[in-house]
Structures are given as structure tokens and as C-alpha cells.
Amino acid sequence: MIVEERDYRLVPGGVPRYLDAWHRLGRAPQVRHLGEPLGVYAVEIGQLNTLVYLWQYTDLADRAARRAALAADADFARLRGEVRELLVDQSNRILLPRDSPGG
């Protein structure tokens, strides 16, 4: 299992607007293709105006297939169009499990 952390830095005040659009337009297609997110967080201390999404995949091939399906989804394209003006930048990280002492 791998976890993808997707950080979206938004314009000041953009977090509530982004989340509103996500709930109306983006959540359903994302869940349809990616499954339920492990978490959706707003940064309170540190880089403010940032949303963090955590998504779980079996491996990188699973991630690639599911993200490609999401990218091709016309419903999800509506979200991208609505939130584009709110985005300042985005960063993604793949987190690998390390549940053993030298792992």
C-alpha cells in the first residue's frame, strides 16, 4: 500500500470556496475512481491556505490507472474549471509504509 499526499496552496480565503466546490462537483467523481480519501485537512499552523488530501493505492500502477480514469472524467473536469483561479500551487508526495524499525 502507498499513500499519496496532495497539497493545494490556495489564494487567501480560498479554502472554504475550494471545499464548497469539491463537495458539490469533485468529491463524487473522486470517490468513484479513487475510493474514499484517507483524509482531507486544512493547514492551521504552517503554510496557511493549504488543503491536504490523502489517497490510498495498492501501488504506483494502481495509482496511475485510477488517476488516469479520474482525469478523463467529464464530471471531474467541472471541478477543475471552477477551482483553477483559487490555486497558487500544488505538490504531491508518495508516502511508503515503514512499520518496522529499519524499514
C-alpha positions, 0 to 999 in steps of 0.5 A: 500500500502507498499513500499519496499526499496532495497539497493545494496552496490556495489564494487567501480565503480560498479554502472554504470556496475550494471545499464548497466546490469539491463537495458539490462537483469533485468529491463524487467523481473522486470517490468513484475512481479513487475510493474514499480519501484517507483524509482531507485537512486544512493547514492551521499552523504552517503554510496557511491556505493549504488543503491536504488530501490523502489517497490510498493505492495498492501501488504506483500502477494502481495509482496511475490507472485510477488517476488516469480514469479520474482525469478523463472524467467529464464530471471531474473536469467541472471541478477543475474549471471552477477551482483553477483561479483559487490555486497558487500551487500544488505538490504531491508526495508518495508516502511508503509504509515503514512499520518496522524499525529499519524499514 
